[in-house]
Amino acid sequence: MSSTSAGMKQLHDLRIKLREISDQLEKGPRQIAARKQLIEKKKEELEAQRNKLKQTKIAADNKNLQLKTSESRIYDLSGKLNSAANNREYEALRSQIAADTMAKSVLEDEILEALEKVDAVQIEVKKVEIDVTAIEKELQTLIADVQAKEAGLKASAAALEAQVSEAEKVLPPDLVPQYRRLVQAYGSDALAPVVNKSCSACYVSLTAQVYLELRAGKTRFCTCGRLMYVPDED
Ligand SMILES: [Zn+2]
């Protein structure tokens, strides 16, 4: 391997390491943001469930109120039975009481249903509350974890950046501007090793001429734009 190829390979390896560190540095805040978004969504869900619980309780209370009215009506009608003026009035009162009692029984069933619904919604509310607490706890752990790693990762990135700058000295100065543009566009993929006499980024076969020039330590860009180098094994 020519010293240029060796230097380019070293530069490429360093750029790959730097990208890994940068990826890790970006991953933490991204995970935190995603978790925060999830908490917001869960809180909205909780709010909706709490509102539903309130409405369900109001509906059950209203039915209870109707039941009390119905009970006192039946009580009043029953009181009037003894003072009925005649049979017809008596029978009319009795059938009214029977109808009201039937309606009351339906109402009682409805109240039971309404109370079951209140219980069910209450369970849902509790579930979402537990979810929110769990995700908030996870978030705290994640934040602590990300913060604990951040300084080390930043130090590694700074050290690698210094090594990259040093390794970039292998590049002929006139190629540096184009190399910078490539790095902007492709990151560590700005460099591509030649594998089986082809560019490993686009798989185009090199002409014998270009291949020999690369082996001799010249610097060449592929038609795909990457800066090529020939590693030892090719
Ligand atoms: Zn290529």
Boltz pocket constraint, residues with backbone or C-beta under 6 A from the ligand:
constraints:
  - pocket:
      binder: B
      contacts: [[A, 192], [A, 199], [A, 200], [A, 201], [A, 202], [A, 203], [A, 204], [A, 222], [A, 223], [A, 224], [A, 225], [A, 226]]
      max_distance: 6.0
